[in-house]
Amino acid sequence: ALAGCGSGAPASAAAETQVAETDSSGTADPLNEEIVPDGSSPQQVLTIKAKKYARGLLPEGAMILGELPQSGNSDHLTVLRGTYCYRIVGVGGDGVEDLDLILYDPNGVQLQQDPAQDRFPVLGIGSEICPVRAGAYRIQVQMYKGAGAFAVGVYRTP
């Protein structure tokens, strides 16, 4: 569960330091420890990632799905309400090496960007996304390295 708006603390420090393991059913994401079955679609992997990064949160709207070439980007509008806190989780499919998410407020001001160089960007972990008022926020998906399909989910506090 999200430990209340503003806490920003990881659910478990021990989980952050575990060593990844693999078995014959799939490959481990070395940064995030989950076993991801080979051949999984970005939507399936997003469901797995959401169980870790959006635990206790509710999906807000439909998944954002798409495909991008290297250096490509796509913009998606989502309404964020002032009564909730949010987390945005992305997944790049096979062929994606570095996928980034950037969140802009209704005035076009950048609020957050995923700094990690991987294909699993998450916004709202280090600094929670708790809008003061409702509005149309823009999520920009950037294919920094590689190319392929992606899935993005927006999750909110109950």
DRENDO-1510 file (C-alpha; in Angstrom, 1 decimal, always signed):
<recs>
REC; n; res; u; v; w
REC; 1; ALA; +0.0; +0.0; +0.0 .
REC; 2; LEU; +1.1; +3.5; -0.6 .
REC; 3; ALA; +2.2; +4.8; +2.8 .
REC; 4; GLY; +0.3; +8.1; +2.5 .
REC; 5; CYS; +1.0; +11.0; +0.3 .
REC; 6; GLY; +4.4; +12.5; +0.8 .
REC; 7; SER; +6.2; +9.5; +2.4 .
REC; 8; GLY; +8.1; +8.5; -0.8 .
REC; 9; ALA; +9.8; +5.6; +1.1 .
REC; 10; PRO; +10.2; +2.3; -0.6 .
REC; 11; ALA; +8.0; -0.4; +0.7 .
REC; 12; SER; +10.9; -2.6; +1.7 .
REC; 13; ALA; +14.6; -1.7; +1.7 .
REC; 14; ALA; +15.4; -5.4; +1.8 .
REC; 15; ALA; +13.5; -6.0; -1.4 .
REC; 16; GLU; +15.6; -3.3; -3.1 .
REC; 17; THR; +18.9; -5.1; -2.3 .
REC; 18; GLN; +17.9; -8.6; -3.2 .
REC; 19; VAL; +19.9; -10.3; -5.9 .
REC; 20; ALA; +18.0; -11.3; -9.0 .
REC; 21; GLU; +17.5; -15.0; -9.7 .
REC; 22; THR; +16.4; -16.7; -12.9 .
REC; 23; ASP; +14.9; -20.1; -13.7 .
REC; 24; SER; +13.8; -21.9; -16.8 .
REC; 25; SER; +10.4; -20.2; -16.8 .
REC; 26; GLY; +11.8; -16.7; -17.8 .
REC; 27; THR; +14.4; -14.1; -17.3 .
REC; 28; ALA; +14.8; -11.8; -14.3 .
REC; 29; ASP; +14.9; -8.1; -14.6 .
REC; 30; PRO; +18.2; -7.6; -12.7 .
REC; 31; LEU; +17.2; -4.2; -11.3 .
REC; 32; ASN; +13.7; -5.2; -10.2 .
REC; 33; GLU; +13.9; -8.9; -9.2 .
REC; 34; GLU; +10.7; -10.1; -10.8 .
REC; 35; ILE; +10.6; -13.1; -13.0 .
REC; 36; VAL; +9.2; -12.1; -16.4 .
REC; 37; PRO; +8.2; -15.1; -18.6 .
REC; 38; ASP; +9.9; -15.2; -22.0 .
REC; 39; GLY; +7.7; -13.8; -24.8 .
REC; 40; SER; +5.5; -11.7; -22.5 .
REC; 41; SER; +3.8; -8.7; -24.0 .
REC; 42; PRO; +4.3; -5.3; -22.6 .
REC; 43; GLN; +0.8; -5.4; -21.2 .
REC; 44; GLN; +1.5; -8.7; -19.3 .
REC; 45; VAL; +4.8; -7.3; -18.0 .
REC; 46; LEU; +3.0; -4.1; -16.9 .
REC; 47; THR; +0.6; -6.2; -14.8 .
REC; 48; ILE; +3.6; -7.8; -13.1 .
REC; 49; LYS; +5.4; -4.5; -12.5 .
REC; 50; ALA; +2.2; -2.8; -11.2 .
REC; 51; LYS; +2.0; -5.4; -8.5 .
REC; 52; LYS; +5.4; -4.1; -7.2 .
REC; 53; TYR; +5.4; -0.4; -8.0 .
REC; 54; ALA; +1.6; +0.4; -7.7 .
REC; 55; ARG; +0.7; -2.1; -4.9 .
REC; 56; GLY; -2.5; -1.0; -3.2 .
REC; 57; LEU; -3.3; +1.5; -6.0 .
REC; 58; LEU; -6.2; +1.4; -8.5 .
REC; 59; PRO; -5.8; +1.5; -12.3 .
REC; 60; GLU; -7.0; +4.9; -13.6 .
REC; 61; GLY; -8.3; +4.5; -17.1 .
REC; 62; ALA; -7.1; +2.1; -19.8 .
REC; 63; MET; -3.5; +1.2; -20.4 .
REC; 64; ILE; -1.7; +3.4; -22.9 .
REC; 65; LEU; -0.3; +1.1; -25.6 .
REC; 66; GLY; +1.9; +2.0; -28.6 .
REC; 67; GLU; +5.0; +1.4; -30.6 .
REC; 68; LEU; +8.0; +3.7; -31.2 .
REC; 69; PRO; +11.2; +3.8; -33.2 .
REC; 70; GLN; +14.4; +4.8; -31.6 .
REC; 71; SER; +14.4; +8.5; -30.7 .
REC; 72; GLY; +10.6; +8.6; -31.2 .
REC; 73; ASN; +8.1; +9.9; -28.7 .
REC; 74; SER; +4.3; +10.0; -28.2 .
REC; 75; ASP; +2.1; +12.2; -26.0 .
REC; 76; HIS; -0.9; +11.0; -24.1 .
REC; 77; LEU; -3.4; +13.1; -22.1 .
REC; 78; THR; -4.7; +11.8; -18.8 .
REC; 79; VAL; -6.9; +13.6; -16.2 .
REC; 80; LEU; -5.4; +13.6; -12.8 .
REC; 81; ARG; -7.7; +14.7; -9.9 .
REC; 82; GLY; -6.7; +16.7; -6.9 .
REC; 83; THR; -8.2; +14.2; -4.4 .
REC; 84; TYR; -5.7; +11.4; -5.2 .
REC; 85; CYS; -2.0; +10.6; -5.5 .
REC; 86; TYR; -0.7; +8.8; -8.6 .
REC; 87; ARG; +2.0; +6.6; -9.8 .
REC; 88; ILE; +2.8; +6.0; -13.5 .
REC; 89; VAL; +4.4; +2.8; -14.6 .
REC; 90; GLY; +5.8; +2.0; -18.0 .
REC; 91; VAL; +7.2; -1.1; -19.8 .
REC; 92; GLY; +9.1; -1.4; -23.0 .
REC; 93; GLY; +8.8; -4.7; -24.9 .
REC; 94; ASP; +11.5; -6.8; -26.6 .
REC; 95; GLY; +13.9; -4.6; -28.5 .
REC; 96; VAL; +13.5; -1.7; -26.1 .
REC; 97; GLU; +16.6; -0.8; -24.1 .
REC; 98; ASP; +15.8; +2.6; -22.6 .
REC; 99; LEU; +12.2; +3.9; -22.3 .
REC; 100; ASP; +11.5; +7.2; -20.6 .
REC; 101; LEU; +8.4; +8.8; -19.2 .
REC; 102; ILE; +8.0; +12.6; -18.7 .
REC; 103; LEU; +4.9; +14.1; -16.9 .
REC; 104; TYR; +3.8; +17.7; -17.7 .
REC; 105; ASP; +1.2; +19.6; -15.8 .
REC; 106; PRO; -1.8; +21.3; -17.6 .
REC; 107; ASN; +0.3; +24.4; -18.2 .
REC; 108; GLY; +3.0; +22.4; -20.0 .
REC; 109; VAL; +5.5; +22.5; -17.1 .
REC; 110; GLN; +7.6; +19.4; -16.7 .
REC; 111; LEU; +6.8; +17.8; -13.3 .
REC; 112; GLN; +8.7; +14.5; -13.3 .
REC; 113; GLN; +11.0; +12.5; -15.6 .
REC; 114; ASP; +12.3; +8.9; -15.2 .
REC; 115; PRO; +16.1; +9.1; -14.8 .
REC; 116; ALA; +16.8; +5.4; -15.0 .
REC; 117; GLN; +18.4; +3.9; -18.1 .
REC; 118; ASP; +16.2; +0.9; -18.5 .
REC; 119; ARG; +12.9; -0.2; -20.1 .
REC; 120; PHE; +10.8; +0.0; -16.9 .
REC; 121; PRO; +10.2; +3.7; -16.1 .
REC; 122; VAL; +8.2; +4.7; -13.0 .
REC; 123; LEU; +7.0; +8.1; -12.0 .
REC; 124; GLY; +5.8; +9.0; -8.5 .
REC; 125; ILE; +8.2; +6.9; -6.4 .
REC; 126; GLY; +10.9; +9.3; -5.3 .
REC; 127; SER; +8.5; +12.3; -5.3 .
REC; 128; GLU; +4.8; +11.5; -5.2 .
REC; 129; ILE; +2.4; +12.9; -7.8 .
REC; 130; CYS; -0.4; +14.5; -5.8 .
REC; 131; PRO; -2.0; +17.3; -7.9 .
REC; 132; VAL; -3.5; +20.3; -6.1 .
REC; 133; ARG; -6.3; +20.5; -8.6 .
REC; 134; ALA; -7.7; +18.4; -11.4 .
REC; 135; GLY; -6.5; +18.9; -14.9 .
REC; 136; ALA; -5.4; +17.3; -18.2 .
REC; 137; TYR; -1.8; +16.2; -17.6 .
REC; 138; ARG; +0.4; +15.0; -20.5 .
REC; 139; ILE; +2.5; +11.8; -20.3 .
REC; 140; GLN; +5.2; +11.8; -22.9 .
REC; 141; VAL; +6.7; +8.4; -23.8 .
REC; 142; GLN; +10.2; +8.6; -25.2 .
REC; 143; MET; +12.1; +5.8; -26.8 .
REC; 144; TYR; +15.6; +6.7; -25.9 .
REC; 145; LYS; +17.4; +3.5; -27.0 .
REC; 146; GLY; +16.0; +0.6; -29.0 .
REC; 147; ALA; +12.6; +0.3; -30.6 .
REC; 148; GLY; +9.4; -1.6; -30.1 .
REC; 149; ALA; +6.1; -1.8; -28.2 .
REC; 150; PHE; +5.3; -0.2; -24.9 .
REC; 151; ALA; +2.6; -0.1; -22.3 .
REC; 152; VAL; +1.9; +2.6; -19.6 .
REC; 153; GLY; -0.5; +2.4; -16.7 .
REC; 154; VAL; -1.7; +5.2; -14.5 .
REC; 155; TYR; -2.6; +4.2; -10.9 .
REC; 156; ARG; -4.2; +6.2; -8.1 .
REC; 157; THR; -4.7; +5.9; -4.4 .
REC; 158; PRO; -8.1; +4.4; -3.4 .
</recs>
